[in-house]
């Protein structure tokens, strides 16, 4: 099983079953389901891709046991970008 966790240094793939106890994003929702939306920064998406949590075939990110697609993006005045992701389905094998 592969779990994804957001640490101070970025997303990391973890193969231990206790990974879900590691630091996650500061979000109130801890029980994501298909159809849910979340916002992440561009740095978080890059970090997820660097941690092999991006499926280029489906164009989805595997986070919190779900596959997420980019639904939109918003550019901030400071030059940063925030992406809205939508959970499309559960990730297989998790």
N, CA, C and O atoms as a CHARMM CRD file, in Angstrom:
* protein
*
  376
    1    1 UNK  N      0.81900  -1.18300   0.00000 PROA 1      0.00000
    2    1 UNK  CA     0.00000   0.00000   0.00000 PROA 1      0.00000
    3    1 UNK  C      0.86400   1.24900   0.00000 PROA 1      0.00000
    4    1 UNK  O      1.92800   1.27300   0.61900 PROA 1      0.00000
    5    2 UNK  N      0.41700   2.26800  -0.68300 PROA 2      0.00000
    6    2 UNK  CA     1.13800   3.53600  -0.72700 PROA 2      0.00000
    7    2 UNK  C      0.24000   4.60200  -0.14300 PROA 2      0.00000
    8    2 UNK  O     -0.91600   4.74000  -0.54100 PROA 2      0.00000
    9    3 UNK  N      0.76800   5.34600   0.79000 PROA 3      0.00000
   10    3 UNK  CA     0.05400   6.46000   1.38200 PROA 3      0.00000
   11    3 UNK  C      0.79700   7.73000   1.00400 PROA 3      0.00000
   12    3 UNK  O      2.01500   7.71100   0.82800 PROA 3      0.00000
   13    4 UNK  N      0.07800   8.82200   0.88100 PROA 4      0.00000
   14    4 UNK  CA     0.73800  10.09200   0.61000 PROA 4      0.00000
   15    4 UNK  C      0.51200  11.00900   1.78800 PROA 4      0.00000
   16    4 UNK  O     -0.59900  11.10400   2.31000 PROA 4      0.00000
   17    5 UNK  N      1.55400  11.67700   2.20000 PROA 5      0.00000
   18    5 UNK  CA     1.45800  12.58800   3.33000 PROA 5      0.00000
   19    5 UNK  C      2.17300  13.88000   2.99000 PROA 5      0.00000
   20    5 UNK  O      3.19300  13.86700   2.30000 PROA 5      0.00000
   21    6 UNK  N      1.64600  14.98800   3.46500 PROA 6      0.00000
   22    6 UNK  CA     2.27100  16.28900   3.26900 PROA 6      0.00000
   23    6 UNK  C      3.10300  16.58600   4.49900 PROA 6      0.00000
   24    6 UNK  O      2.57400  16.69200   5.60500 PROA 6      0.00000
   25    7 UNK  N      4.39500  16.72000   4.30800 PROA 7      0.00000
   26    7 UNK  CA     5.30300  17.08200   5.38500 PROA 7      0.00000
   27    7 UNK  C      5.79500  18.49300   5.12400 PROA 7      0.00000
   28    7 UNK  O      5.55500  19.04000   4.04700 PROA 7      0.00000
   29    8 UNK  N      6.46800  19.08100   6.07200 PROA 8      0.00000
   30    8 UNK  CA     7.00300  20.43200   5.91400 PROA 8      0.00000
   31    8 UNK  C      7.81900  20.55200   4.62000 PROA 8      0.00000
   32    8 UNK  O      7.80600  21.60000   3.97400 PROA 8      0.00000
   33    9 UNK  N      8.51800  19.49600   4.24900 PROA 9      0.00000
   34    9 UNK  CA     9.37200  19.53800   3.06400 PROA 9      0.00000
   35    9 UNK  C      8.64100  19.09700   1.80100 PROA 9      0.00000
   36    9 UNK  O      9.24500  19.08800   0.72900 PROA 9      0.00000
   37   10 UNK  N      7.36600  18.73300   1.88800 PROA 10     0.00000
   38   10 UNK  CA     6.59000  18.38500   0.70200 PROA 10     0.00000
   39   10 UNK  C      5.89800  17.03700   0.83400 PROA 10     0.00000
   40   10 UNK  O      5.94600  16.39200   1.88200 PROA 10     0.00000
   41   11 UNK  N      5.25300  16.62800  -0.25100 PROA 11     0.00000
   42   11 UNK  CA     4.55200  15.34200  -0.28100 PROA 11     0.00000
   43   11 UNK  C      5.56900  14.23000  -0.25900 PROA 11     0.00000
   44   11 UNK  O      6.63400  14.33600  -0.86800 PROA 11     0.00000
   45   12 UNK  N      5.24400  13.16900   0.43800 PROA 12     0.00000
   46   12 UNK  CA     6.09500  12.00100   0.42500 PROA 12     0.00000
   47   12 UNK  C      5.22600  10.76500   0.29600 PROA 12     0.00000
   48   12 UNK  O      4.17100  10.65300   0.92100 PROA 12     0.00000
   49   13 UNK  N      5.68900   9.84700  -0.52300 PROA 13     0.00000
   50   13 UNK  CA     5.02900   8.55700  -0.62100 PROA 13     0.00000
   51   13 UNK  C      5.53900   7.71500   0.53700 PROA 13     0.00000
   52   13 UNK  O      6.73000   7.72800   0.84900 PROA 13     0.00000
   53   14 UNK  N      4.64800   6.99800   1.16000 PROA 14     0.00000
   54   14 UNK  CA     5.03300   6.19700   2.32000 PROA 14     0.00000
   55   14 UNK  C      4.43600   4.81100   2.15800 PROA 14     0.00000
   56   14 UNK  O      3.28100   4.67200   1.75400 PROA 14     0.00000
   57   15 UNK  N      5.20300   3.80400   2.46400 PROA 15     0.00000
   58   15 UNK  CA     4.75000   2.43200   2.30700 PROA 15     0.00000
   59   15 UNK  C      4.41900   1.78200   3.64800 PROA 15     0.00000
   60   15 UNK  O      4.11800   0.58900   3.69900 PROA 15     0.00000
   61   16 UNK  N      4.47000   2.54600   4.72300 PROA 16     0.00000
   62   16 UNK  CA     4.14500   2.02100   6.04400 PROA 16     0.00000
   63   16 UNK  C      2.66700   2.28900   6.34400 PROA 16     0.00000
   64   16 UNK  O      2.16400   3.35800   5.99700 PROA 16     0.00000
   65   17 UNK  N      1.96400   1.35700   6.97400 PROA 17     0.00000
   66   17 UNK  CA     0.54600   1.57900   7.26000 PROA 17     0.00000
   67   17 UNK  C      0.29400   2.66900   8.29500 PROA 17     0.00000
   68   17 UNK  O     -0.83600   3.14100   8.41500 PROA 17     0.00000
   69   18 UNK  N      1.31100   3.08300   9.04300 PROA 18     0.00000
   70   18 UNK  CA     1.09700   4.11900  10.06300 PROA 18     0.00000
   71   18 UNK  C      1.34600   5.51900   9.51000 PROA 18     0.00000
   72   18 UNK  O      1.38200   6.47800  10.28100 PROA 18     0.00000
   73   19 UNK  N      1.52000   5.66400   8.19700 PROA 19     0.00000
   74   19 UNK  CA     1.81400   6.96800   7.60200 PROA 19     0.00000
   75   19 UNK  C      0.68800   7.97000   7.79600 PROA 19     0.00000
   76   19 UNK  O      0.93400   9.17500   7.86400 PROA 19     0.00000
   77   20 UNK  N     -0.52100   7.49400   7.88600 PROA 20     0.00000
   78   20 UNK  CA    -1.62500   8.43600   8.03000 PROA 20     0.00000
   79   20 UNK  C     -1.54500   9.19100   9.34700 PROA 20     0.00000
   80   20 UNK  O     -2.27500  10.16300   9.53500 PROA 20     0.00000
   81   21 UNK  N     -0.68600   8.77500  10.25400 PROA 21     0.00000
   82   21 UNK  CA    -0.49000   9.50400  11.51300 PROA 21     0.00000
   83   21 UNK  C      0.49900  10.65000  11.34100 PROA 21     0.00000
   84   21 UNK  O      0.62600  11.49200  12.23000 PROA 21     0.00000
   85   22 UNK  N      1.19900  10.69300  10.21300 PROA 22     0.00000
   86   22 UNK  CA     2.17400  11.75200   9.98900 PROA 22     0.00000
   87   22 UNK  C      1.45700  13.05700   9.70200 PROA 22     0.00000
   88   22 UNK  O      0.25300  13.06300   9.44400 PROA 22     0.00000
   89   23 UNK  N      2.17700  14.14500   9.74500 PROA 23     0.00000
   90   23 UNK  CA     1.59200  15.46100   9.52700 PROA 23     0.00000
   91   23 UNK  C      0.92500  15.54200   8.16100 PROA 23     0.00000
   92   23 UNK  O      1.51000  15.15300   7.15100 PROA 23     0.00000
   93   24 UNK  N     -0.28800  16.04300   8.13900 PROA 24     0.00000
   94   24 UNK  CA    -1.03100  16.19700   6.91000 PROA 24     0.00000
   95   24 UNK  C     -1.21600  17.68400   6.65400 PROA 24     0.00000
   96   24 UNK  O     -0.74600  18.50700   7.43900 PROA 24     0.00000
   97   25 UNK  N     -1.88900  18.03800   5.57200 PROA 25     0.00000
   98   25 UNK  CA    -2.21800  19.43000   5.32800 PROA 25     0.00000
   99   25 UNK  C     -3.08100  19.95400   6.45700 PROA 25     0.00000
  100   25 UNK  O     -3.80000  19.18900   7.10000 PROA 25     0.00000
  101   26 UNK  N     -3.01500  21.25200   6.70200 PROA 26     0.00000
  102   26 UNK  CA    -3.87300  21.85100   7.70800 PROA 26     0.00000
  103   26 UNK  C     -5.26800  22.01000   7.13700 PROA 26     0.00000
  104   26 UNK  O     -5.63100  23.08100   6.64900 PROA 26     0.00000
  105   27 UNK  N     -6.04000  20.95400   7.19900 PROA 27     0.00000
  106   27 UNK  CA    -7.40500  20.96200   6.69400 PROA 27     0.00000
  107   27 UNK  C     -8.32100  20.39900   7.76800 PROA 27     0.00000
  108   27 UNK  O     -7.91100  19.57900   8.58900 PROA 27     0.00000
  109   28 UNK  N     -9.55600  20.84900   7.74800 PROA 28     0.00000
  110   28 UNK  CA   -10.51900  20.33400   8.71200 PROA 28     0.00000
  111   28 UNK  C    -11.04300  18.97400   8.29000 PROA 28     0.00000
  112   28 UNK  O    -11.34100  18.13100   9.13600 PROA 28     0.00000
  113   29 UNK  N    -11.15700  18.75700   6.99700 PROA 29     0.00000
  114   29 UNK  CA   -11.70100  17.50900   6.49600 PROA 29     0.00000
  115   29 UNK  C    -10.61700  16.44400   6.48700 PROA 29     0.00000
  116   29 UNK  O     -9.60400  16.60000   5.80400 PROA 29     0.00000
  117   30 UNK  N    -10.81000  15.38800   7.21800 PROA 30     0.00000
  118   30 UNK  CA    -9.84800  14.28700   7.24300 PROA 30     0.00000
  119   30 UNK  C    -10.42000  13.04100   6.57800 PROA 30     0.00000
  120   30 UNK  O     -9.72500  12.03100   6.47000 PROA 30     0.00000
  121   31 UNK  N    -11.66500  13.09300   6.13300 PROA 31     0.00000
  122   31 UNK  CA   -12.29000  11.93200   5.49700 PROA 31     0.00000
  123   31 UNK  C    -12.77600  12.32600   4.10700 PROA 31     0.00000
  124   31 UNK  O    -13.96700  12.55000   3.89200 PROA 31     0.00000
  125   32 UNK  N    -11.84400  12.40600   3.17500 PROA 32     0.00000
  126   32 UNK  CA   -12.15500  12.80800   1.81500 PROA 32     0.00000
  127   32 UNK  C    -12.92300  11.70800   1.10100 PROA 32     0.00000
  128   32 UNK  O    -12.71300  10.52100   1.34800 PROA 32     0.00000
  129   33 UNK  N    -13.82400  12.12500   0.20400 PROA 33     0.00000
  130   33 UNK  CA   -14.60700  11.19600  -0.60300 PROA 33     0.00000
  131   33 UNK  C    -14.63400  11.70000  -2.04300 PROA 33     0.00000
  132   33 UNK  O    -14.42400  12.88800  -2.29100 PROA 33     0.00000
  133   34 UNK  N    -14.89200  10.79900  -2.99300 PROA 34     0.00000
  134   34 UNK  CA   -15.02400  11.25700  -4.37900 PROA 34     0.00000
  135   34 UNK  C    -16.07900  12.36200  -4.48600 PROA 34     0.00000
  136   34 UNK  O    -17.16200  12.26900  -3.90900 PROA 34     0.00000
  137   35 UNK  N    -15.73400  13.40400  -5.23700 PROA 35     0.00000
  138   35 UNK  CA   -16.61000  14.56300  -5.37900 PROA 35     0.00000
  139   35 UNK  C    -16.19900  15.74000  -4.51100 PROA 35     0.00000
  140   35 UNK  O    -16.64100  16.86400  -4.74700 PROA 35     0.00000
  141   36 UNK  N    -15.35000  15.49800  -3.49700 PROA 36     0.00000
  142   36 UNK  CA   -14.87200  16.57500  -2.62500 PROA 36     0.00000
  143   36 UNK  C    -13.86100  17.43900  -3.36000 PROA 36     0.00000
  144   36 UNK  O    -13.18600  16.97900  -4.28100 PROA 36     0.00000
  145   37 UNK  N    -13.76300  18.70000  -2.94200 PROA 37     0.00000
  146   37 UNK  CA   -12.79500  19.65200  -3.48600 PROA 37     0.00000
  147   37 UNK  C    -11.79900  20.04000  -2.41300 PROA 37     0.00000
  148   37 UNK  O    -12.11700  20.02700  -1.22400 PROA 37     0.00000
  149   38 UNK  N    -10.59700  20.38500  -2.83400 PROA 38     0.00000
  150   38 UNK  CA    -9.57800  20.90500  -1.91400 PROA 38     0.00000
  151   38 UNK  C     -8.69700  21.86200  -2.68700 PROA 38     0.00000
  152   38 UNK  O     -8.60000  21.77800  -3.91100 PROA 38     0.00000
  153   39 UNK  N     -8.05900  22.76700  -1.97600 PROA 39     0.00000
  154   39 UNK  CA    -7.13100  23.71300  -2.59500 PROA 39     0.00000
  155   39 UNK  C     -5.72000  23.38700  -2.15400 PROA 39     0.00000
  156   39 UNK  O     -5.47000  23.11200  -0.98000 PROA 39     0.00000
  157   40 UNK  N     -4.79400  23.42100  -3.11000 PROA 40     0.00000
  158   40 UNK  CA    -3.38400  23.17900  -2.83200 PROA 40     0.00000
  159   40 UNK  C     -2.56700  24.20600  -3.59500 PROA 40     0.00000
  160   40 UNK  O     -3.01700  24.75300  -4.60100 PROA 40     0.00000
  161   41 UNK  N     -1.37700  24.45800  -3.11000 PROA 41     0.00000
  162   41 UNK  CA    -0.49300  25.41700  -3.77000 PROA 41     0.00000
  163   41 UNK  C      0.25700  24.74300  -4.91100 PROA 41     0.00000
  164   41 UNK  O      0.29700  23.51700  -5.01000 PROA 41     0.00000
  165   42 UNK  N      0.83900  25.55200  -5.75300 PROA 42     0.00000
  166   42 UNK  CA     1.64400  25.02900  -6.85300 PROA 42     0.00000
  167   42 UNK  C      2.83600  24.23600  -6.32700 PROA 42     0.00000
  168   42 UNK  O      3.20400  23.20900  -6.89700 PROA 42     0.00000
  169   43 UNK  N      3.43400  24.71200  -5.24400 PROA 43     0.00000
  170   43 UNK  CA     4.56600  23.99200  -4.64700 PROA 43     0.00000
  171   43 UNK  C      4.14800  22.61200  -4.15300 PROA 43     0.00000
  172   43 UNK  O      4.90600  21.65100  -4.28600 PROA 43     0.00000
  173   44 UNK  N      2.94800  22.50700  -3.58500 PROA 44     0.00000
  174   44 UNK  CA     2.46700  21.21100  -3.11000 PROA 44     0.00000
  175   44 UNK  C      2.25100  20.24600  -4.27500 PROA 44     0.00000
  176   44 UNK  O      2.55100  19.05900  -4.15600 PROA 44     0.00000
  177   45 UNK  N      1.73500  20.74400  -5.39700 PROA 45     0.00000
  178   45 UNK  CA     1.54200  19.88100  -6.56600 PROA 45     0.00000
  179   45 UNK  C      2.88600  19.43800  -7.14700 PROA 45     0.00000
  180   45 UNK  O      3.04900  18.27800  -7.52700 PROA 45     0.00000
  181   46 UNK  N      3.83700  20.35000  -7.21600 PROA 46     0.00000
  182   46 UNK  CA     5.16400  19.98600  -7.71900 PROA 46     0.00000
  183   46 UNK  C      5.81200  18.94800  -6.82300 PROA 46     0.00000
  184   46 UNK  O      6.44700  18.00700  -7.29900 PROA 46     0.00000
  185   47 UNK  N      5.64700  19.12700  -5.53200 PROA 47     0.00000
  186   47 UNK  CA     6.20600  18.18600  -4.57500 PROA 47     0.00000
  187   47 UNK  C      5.56200  16.81500  -4.72300 PROA 47     0.00000
  188   47 UNK  O      6.24900  15.79700  -4.63700 PROA 47     0.00000
  189   48 UNK  N      4.25100  16.77600  -4.94400 PROA 48     0.00000
  190   48 UNK  CA     3.55200  15.50100  -5.14600 PROA 48     0.00000
  191   48 UNK  C      4.06500  14.80500  -6.39900 PROA 48     0.00000
  192   48 UNK  O      4.28600  13.59400  -6.39400 PROA 48     0.00000
  193   49 UNK  N      4.25300  15.55800  -7.45900 PROA 49     0.00000
  194   49 UNK  CA     4.77000  14.98000  -8.70000 PROA 49     0.00000
  195   49 UNK  C      6.17800  14.44200  -8.49700 PROA 49     0.00000
  196   49 UNK  O      6.50900  13.37400  -9.01200 PROA 49     0.00000
  197   50 UNK  N      7.00700  15.15900  -7.75900 PROA 50     0.00000
  198   50 UNK  CA     8.37700  14.71700  -7.48200 PROA 50     0.00000
  199   50 UNK  C      8.41400  13.48400  -6.60100 PROA 50     0.00000
  200   50 UNK  O      9.39400  12.73900  -6.62400 PROA 50     0.00000
  201   51 UNK  N      7.35600  13.25400  -5.81900 PROA 51     0.00000
  202   51 UNK  CA     7.28100  12.07900  -4.94300 PROA 51     0.00000
  203   51 UNK  C      6.58100  10.91400  -5.64100 PROA 51     0.00000
  204   51 UNK  O      6.14900   9.96500  -4.98600 PROA 51     0.00000
  205   52 UNK  N      6.46800  10.98500  -6.97000 PROA 52     0.00000
  206   52 UNK  CA     5.81500   9.93500  -7.77000 PROA 52     0.00000
  207   52 UNK  C      4.36100   9.71300  -7.38400 PROA 52     0.00000
  208   52 UNK  O      3.87500   8.58200  -7.40100 PROA 52     0.00000
  209   53 UNK  N      3.67100  10.78900  -7.03600 PROA 53     0.00000
  210   53 UNK  CA     2.25400  10.69900  -6.69500 PROA 53     0.00000
  211   53 UNK  C      1.37700  11.25500  -7.81400 PROA 53     0.00000
  212   53 UNK  O      0.19500  11.52800  -7.60200 PROA 53     0.00000
  213   54 UNK  N      1.95500  11.42200  -9.00500 PROA 54     0.00000
  214   54 UNK  CA     1.21400  11.89800 -10.16300 PROA 54     0.00000
  215   54 UNK  C      1.10500  10.77600 -11.17900 PROA 54     0.00000
  216   54 UNK  O      2.11000  10.16900 -11.54900 PROA 54     0.00000
  217   55 UNK  N     -0.10700  10.49800 -11.63100 PROA 55     0.00000
  218   55 UNK  CA    -0.35900   9.48300 -12.64500 PROA 55     0.00000
  219   55 UNK  C     -0.56600  10.20900 -13.97200 PROA 55     0.00000
  220   55 UNK  O     -1.62600  10.78600 -14.20900 PROA 55     0.00000
  221   56 UNK  N      0.44000  10.17900 -14.82800 PROA 56     0.00000
  222   56 UNK  CA     0.36400  10.93400 -16.07600 PROA 56     0.00000
  223   56 UNK  C     -0.66000  10.35800 -17.04600 PROA 56     0.00000
  224   56 UNK  O     -1.17700  11.08800 -17.89200 PROA 56     0.00000
  225   57 UNK  N     -0.96100   9.08100 -16.94400 PROA 57     0.00000
  226   57 UNK  CA    -1.95600   8.47500 -17.82600 PROA 57     0.00000
  227   57 UNK  C     -3.34600   9.03200 -17.52400 PROA 57     0.00000
  228   57 UNK  O     -4.06500   9.44600 -18.43400 PROA 57     0.00000
  229   58 UNK  N     -3.72200   9.04000 -16.23600 PROA 58     0.00000
  230   58 UNK  CA    -5.03000   9.57400 -15.81300 PROA 58     0.00000
  231   58 UNK  C     -4.99800  11.08000 -15.59400 PROA 58     0.00000
  232   58 UNK  O     -6.04800  11.71000 -15.47300 PROA 58     0.00000
  233   59 UNK  N     -3.80200  11.66500 -15.54200 PROA 59     0.00000
  234   59 UNK  CA    -3.59600  13.06600 -15.18000 PROA 59     0.00000
  235   59 UNK  C     -4.22800  13.36000 -13.81500 PROA 59     0.00000
  236   59 UNK  O     -4.97400  14.32500 -13.64600 PROA 59     0.00000
  237   60 UNK  N     -3.90200  12.49800 -12.84900 PROA 60     0.00000
  238   60 UNK  CA    -4.41300  12.63900 -11.49500 PROA 60     0.00000
  239   60 UNK  C     -3.26500  12.58800 -10.49900 PROA 60     0.00000
  240   60 UNK  O     -2.19700  12.04400 -10.77900 PROA 60     0.00000
  241   61 UNK  N     -3.50800  13.16200  -9.34500 PROA 61     0.00000
  242   61 UNK  CA    -2.58900  13.09300  -8.21400 PROA 61     0.00000
  243   61 UNK  C     -3.17600  12.12000  -7.20800 PROA 61     0.00000
  244   61 UNK  O     -4.37600  12.16100  -6.94000 PROA 61     0.00000
  245   62 UNK  N     -2.35400  11.24900  -6.64800 PROA 62     0.00000
  246   62 UNK  CA    -2.82500  10.27900  -5.66400 PROA 62     0.00000
  247   62 UNK  C     -2.49600  10.83000  -4.28100 PROA 62     0.00000
  248   62 UNK  O     -1.34500  10.81200  -3.84700 PROA 62     0.00000
  249   63 UNK  N     -3.52300  11.31800  -3.60200 PROA 63     0.00000
  250   63 UNK  CA    -3.38100  11.93400  -2.28300 PROA 63     0.00000
  251   63 UNK  C     -4.49100  11.43500  -1.37700 PROA 63     0.00000
  252   63 UNK  O     -5.64300  11.34000  -1.80100 PROA 63     0.00000
  253   64 UNK  N     -4.16500  11.12100  -0.15500 PROA 64     0.00000
  254   64 UNK  CA    -5.15500  10.70300   0.84200 PROA 64     0.00000
  255   64 UNK  C     -6.06200   9.59400   0.33000 PROA 64     0.00000
  256   64 UNK  O     -7.27700   9.62400   0.52900 PROA 64     0.00000
  257   65 UNK  N     -5.45400   8.61400  -0.33400 PROA 65     0.00000
  258   65 UNK  CA    -6.13200   7.41300  -0.81300 PROA 65     0.00000
  259   65 UNK  C     -7.14700   7.66700  -1.92700 PROA 65     0.00000
  260   65 UNK  O     -7.98000   6.80600  -2.21200 PROA 65     0.00000
  261   66 UNK  N     -7.08400   8.83600  -2.55600 PROA 66     0.00000
  262   66 UNK  CA    -7.97800   9.16500  -3.65900 PROA 66     0.00000
  263   66 UNK  C     -7.17600   9.68100  -4.84000 PROA 66     0.00000
  264   66 UNK  O     -6.03300  10.11500  -4.69200 PROA 66     0.00000
  265   67 UNK  N     -7.79300   9.62700  -6.01700 PROA 67     0.00000
  266   67 UNK  CA    -7.20600  10.24700  -7.21000 PROA 67     0.00000
  267   67 UNK  C     -7.87000  11.60000  -7.39300 PROA 67     0.00000
  268   67 UNK  O     -9.09700  11.70700  -7.39400 PROA 67     0.00000
  269   68 UNK  N     -7.04100  12.64200  -7.54900 PROA 68     0.00000
  270   68 UNK  CA    -7.50700  14.02800  -7.64400 PROA 68     0.00000
  271   68 UNK  C     -7.12900  14.61800  -8.99200 PROA 68     0.00000
  272   68 UNK  O     -6.00200  14.45100  -9.45800 PROA 68     0.00000
  273   69 UNK  N     -8.08500  15.31600  -9.62100 PROA 69     0.00000
  274   69 UNK  CA    -7.82800  16.03000 -10.87100 PROA 69     0.00000
  275   69 UNK  C     -7.86300  17.52400 -10.61200 PROA 69     0.00000
  276   69 UNK  O     -8.57700  17.99500  -9.72700 PROA 69     0.00000
  277   70 UNK  N     -7.09300  18.25700 -11.38300 PROA 70     0.00000
  278   70 UNK  CA    -7.12100  19.72100 -11.28700 PROA 70     0.00000
  279   70 UNK  C     -8.43200  20.20200 -11.91100 PROA 70     0.00000
  280   70 UNK  O     -8.72100  19.91800 -13.07300 PROA 70     0.00000
  281   71 UNK  N     -9.21400  20.92900 -11.12600 PROA 71     0.00000
  282   71 UNK  CA   -10.49500  21.45600 -11.60000 PROA 71     0.00000
  283   71 UNK  C    -10.39600  22.93800 -11.94800 PROA 71     0.00000
  284   71 UNK  O    -11.22100  23.45800 -12.69900 PROA 71     0.00000
  285   72 UNK  N     -9.39700  23.61100 -11.40700 PROA 72     0.00000
  286   72 UNK  CA    -9.23200  25.03100 -11.68500 PROA 72     0.00000
  287   72 UNK  C     -7.99200  25.56100 -11.00300 PROA 72     0.00000
  288   72 UNK  O     -7.34600  24.87400 -10.21300 PROA 72     0.00000
  289   73 UNK  N     -7.67800  26.79900 -11.33000 PROA 73     0.00000
  290   73 UNK  CA    -6.52900  27.43200 -10.68200 PROA 73     0.00000
  291   73 UNK  C     -6.78900  28.92400 -10.56000 PROA 73     0.00000
  292   73 UNK  O     -7.55400  29.51100 -11.32600 PROA 73     0.00000
  293   74 UNK  N     -6.12800  29.52100  -9.57200 PROA 74     0.00000
  294   74 UNK  CA    -6.28700  30.94700  -9.32700 PROA 74     0.00000
  295   74 UNK  C     -4.90400  31.53700  -9.06300 PROA 74     0.00000
  296   74 UNK  O     -4.15300  31.04300  -8.22300 PROA 74     0.00000
  297   75 UNK  N     -4.58700  32.58900  -9.78800 PROA 75     0.00000
  298   75 UNK  CA    -3.31800  33.28600  -9.59500 PROA 75     0.00000
  299   75 UNK  C     -3.51800  34.37800  -8.55600 PROA 75     0.00000
  300   75 UNK  O     -4.45500  35.16900  -8.65300 PROA 75     0.00000
  301   76 UNK  N     -2.65200  34.41900  -7.57800 PROA 76     0.00000
  302   76 UNK  CA    -2.69900  35.44400  -6.54200 PROA 76     0.00000
  303   76 UNK  C     -1.86000  36.64700  -6.94600 PROA 76     0.00000
  304   76 UNK  O     -1.01500  36.55400  -7.83600 PROA 76     0.00000
  305   77 UNK  N     -2.09600  37.76800  -6.29300 PROA 77     0.00000
  306   77 UNK  CA    -1.37000  39.00300  -6.58700 PROA 77     0.00000
  307   77 UNK  C      0.13100  38.86200  -6.32800 PROA 77     0.00000
  308   77 UNK  O      0.93600  39.54600  -6.95900 PROA 77     0.00000
  309   78 UNK  N      0.50500  37.98100  -5.40700 PROA 78     0.00000
  310   78 UNK  CA     1.92300  37.79700  -5.08600 PROA 78     0.00000
  311   78 UNK  C      2.64200  36.87300  -6.07000 PROA 78     0.00000
  312   78 UNK  O      3.82500  36.58200  -5.89200 PROA 78     0.00000
  313   79 UNK  N      1.94100  36.41300  -7.10000 PROA 79     0.00000
  314   79 UNK  CA     2.54100  35.55100  -8.10400 PROA 79     0.00000
  315   79 UNK  C      2.37500  34.06800  -7.83400 PROA 79     0.00000
  316   79 UNK  O      2.72200  33.25100  -8.68800 PROA 79     0.00000
  317   80 UNK  N      1.85800  33.69500  -6.68000 PROA 80     0.00000
  318   80 UNK  CA     1.64500  32.28400  -6.37600 PROA 80     0.00000
  319   80 UNK  C      0.35300  31.80100  -7.03800 PROA 80     0.00000
  320   80 UNK  O     -0.51400  32.59700  -7.39700 PROA 80     0.00000
  321   81 UNK  N      0.24700  30.50700  -7.18800 PROA 81     0.00000
  322   81 UNK  CA    -0.93100  29.90700  -7.79900 PROA 81     0.00000
  323   81 UNK  C     -1.52900  28.88800  -6.84300 PROA 81     0.00000
  324   81 UNK  O     -0.81100  28.09100  -6.23900 PROA 81     0.00000
  325   82 UNK  N     -2.84800  28.92000  -6.71200 PROA 82     0.00000
  326   82 UNK  CA    -3.57700  27.95200  -5.89900 PROA 82     0.00000
  327   82 UNK  C     -4.45500  27.14200  -6.83400 PROA 82     0.00000
  328   82 UNK  O     -5.19800  27.70400  -7.63900 PROA 82     0.00000
  329   83 UNK  N     -4.37200  25.82900  -6.73200 PROA 83     0.00000
  330   83 UNK  CA    -5.14400  24.93600  -7.58300 PROA 83     0.00000
  331   83 UNK  C     -6.29100  24.33600  -6.79800 PROA 83     0.00000
  332   83 UNK  O     -6.14900  24.02000  -5.61700 PROA 83     0.00000
  333   84 UNK  N     -7.42700  24.18000  -7.45500 PROA 84     0.00000
  334   84 UNK  CA    -8.56500  23.46200  -6.87500 PROA 84     0.00000
  335   84 UNK  C     -8.54700  22.06100  -7.46000 PROA 84     0.00000
  336   84 UNK  O     -8.55500  21.88700  -8.67900 PROA 84     0.00000
  337   85 UNK  N     -8.52300  21.06900  -6.59000 PROA 85     0.00000
  338   85 UNK  CA    -8.55200  19.67100  -7.00300 PROA 85     0.00000
  339   85 UNK  C     -9.90200  19.07500  -6.64700 PROA 85     0.00000
  340   85 UNK  O    -10.50700  19.44700  -5.64200 PROA 85     0.00000
  341   86 UNK  N    -10.36600  18.16000  -7.46400 PROA 86     0.00000
  342   86 UNK  CA   -11.59500  17.42700  -7.16900 PROA 86     0.00000
  343   86 UNK  C    -11.23400  15.94300  -7.12200 PROA 86     0.00000
  344   86 UNK  O    -10.51400  15.43200  -7.97900 PROA 86     0.00000
  345   87 UNK  N    -11.75200  15.26900  -6.09900 PROA 87     0.00000
  346   87 UNK  CA   -11.51100  13.82000  -5.96300 PROA 87     0.00000
  347   87 UNK  C    -12.40100  13.10300  -6.96400 PROA 87     0.00000
  348   87 UNK  O    -13.62300  13.24900  -6.93700 PROA 87     0.00000
  349   88 UNK  N    -11.78500  12.33000  -7.84500 PROA 88     0.00000
  350   88 UNK  CA   -12.56400  11.66700  -8.89100 PROA 88     0.00000
  351   88 UNK  C    -12.88200  10.21500  -8.58200 PROA 88     0.00000
  352   88 UNK  O    -13.92400   9.70300  -8.99100 PROA 88     0.00000
  353   89 UNK  N    -11.98200   9.54500  -7.85700 PROA 89     0.00000
  354   89 UNK  CA   -12.26000   8.15400  -7.47200 PROA 89     0.00000
  355   89 UNK  C    -11.22800   7.69200  -6.46800 PROA 89     0.00000
  356   89 UNK  O    -10.20800   8.34700  -6.25100 PROA 89     0.00000
  357   90 UNK  N    -11.50800   6.56000  -5.86200 PROA 90     0.00000
  358   90 UNK  CA   -10.55500   5.99500  -4.91400 PROA 90     0.00000
  359   90 UNK  C     -9.37800   5.40200  -5.68400 PROA 90     0.00000
  360   90 UNK  O     -9.54000   4.85800  -6.77600 PROA 90     0.00000
  361   91 UNK  N     -8.20100   5.51900  -5.09500 PROA 91     0.00000
  362   91 UNK  CA    -6.99800   4.95900  -5.71300 PROA 91     0.00000
  363   91 UNK  C     -6.98700   3.45500  -5.48700 PROA 91     0.00000
  364   91 UNK  O     -7.21900   2.98100  -4.37500 PROA 91     0.00000
  365   92 UNK  N     -6.71700   2.71600  -6.54500 PROA 92     0.00000
  366   92 UNK  CA    -6.71800   1.26100  -6.45800 PROA 92     0.00000
  367   92 UNK  C     -5.54300   0.75300  -5.63500 PROA 92     0.00000
  368   92 UNK  O     -4.46900   1.35400  -5.64800 PROA 92     0.00000
  369   93 UNK  N     -5.73700  -0.32600  -4.93600 PROA 93     0.00000
  370   93 UNK  CA    -4.65800  -0.96200  -4.20900 PROA 93     0.00000
  371   93 UNK  C     -4.30100  -0.31400  -2.89300 PROA 93     0.00000
  372   93 UNK  O     -3.28300  -0.66000  -2.29300 PROA 93     0.00000
  373   94 UNK  N     -5.11600   0.62300  -2.42500 PROA 94     0.00000
  374   94 UNK  CA    -4.80700   1.27500  -1.15700 PROA 94     0.00000
  375   94 UNK  C     -5.76000   0.85100  -0.08400 PROA 94     0.00000
  376   94 UNK  O     -5.64800   1.30400   1.05600 PROA 94     0.00000
